[in-house]
Amino acid sequence: MHYLIALIISLTAAADASRDVFIRGKIGNEFSDTKVKVIDSENQIYFLPRSVFPKDLLIKQGRSFAIEIPEKTLNKLKILKK
């Protein structure tokens, strides 16, 4: 029984890990403690939660970044311009 529970948890974790989306772009001209305006490689402009960026990344206008975020986070974003 414990083996079955462990297997289900492992499969769920693996499925969640495979749902990340890679984003590459530049930091925009607006950012706060909770959100960061970005311009991605497709020239789409939107705000990402600051929590998706590495803690050691200096958030500065024009700085390039490349991160992976959960697909469900991406689906909640409102694209401002394309």
KADA-V340087 format. One record per residue. N is the residue number from 1. RES is the residue in one letter. PSI is psi as a letter, one per 40 degrees, with the letter a starting at -180 (* if undefined). D_FIRST is the distance of its C-alpha to the first C-alpha in whole Angstrom. Layout:
n-><N;N>
res-><RES;RES>
psi-><PSI;PSI>
d_first-><D_FIRST;D_FIRST>
This chain:
n-><1;2;3;4;5;6;7;8;9;10;11;12;13;14;15;16;17;18;19;20;21;22;23;24;25;26;27;28;29;30;31;32;33;34;35;36;37;38;39;40;41;42;43;44;45;46;47;48;49;50;51;52;53;54;55;56;57;58;59;60;61;62;63;64;65;66;67;68;69;70;71;72;73;74;75;76;77;78;79;80;81;82>
res-><M;H;Y;L;I;A;L;I;I;S;L;T;A;A;A;D;A;S;R;D;V;F;I;R;G;K;I;G;N;E;F;S;D;T;K;V;K;V;I;D;S;E;N;Q;I;Y;F;L;P;R;S;V;F;P;K;D;L;L;I;K;Q;G;R;S;F;A;I;E;I;P;E;K;T;L;N;K;L;K;I;L;K;K>
psi-><d;d;d;d;d;d;d;d;d;d;d;d;d;d;d;d;d;e;f;i;h;h;h;h;a;i;h;a;e;h;i;a;e;d;i;h;h;i;h;a;e;e;f;i;h;i;h;i;h;d;e;e;i;i;d;e;h;h;h;h;h;e;h;i;i;h;i;h;i;i;d;d;d;d;e;e;i;h;h;d;i;*>
d_first-><0;4;5;5;7;9;10;11;13;14;16;17;19;20;21;23;25;26;28;31;34;37;40;43;46;49;49;51;54;51;49;47;45;42;43;45;47;47;49;46;47;48;50;48;49;46;44;41;39;40;37;36;39;38;39;42;44;47;47;51;53;53;50;48;44;41;38;35;34;31;32;31;34;36;36;37;40;44;46;49;51;51>
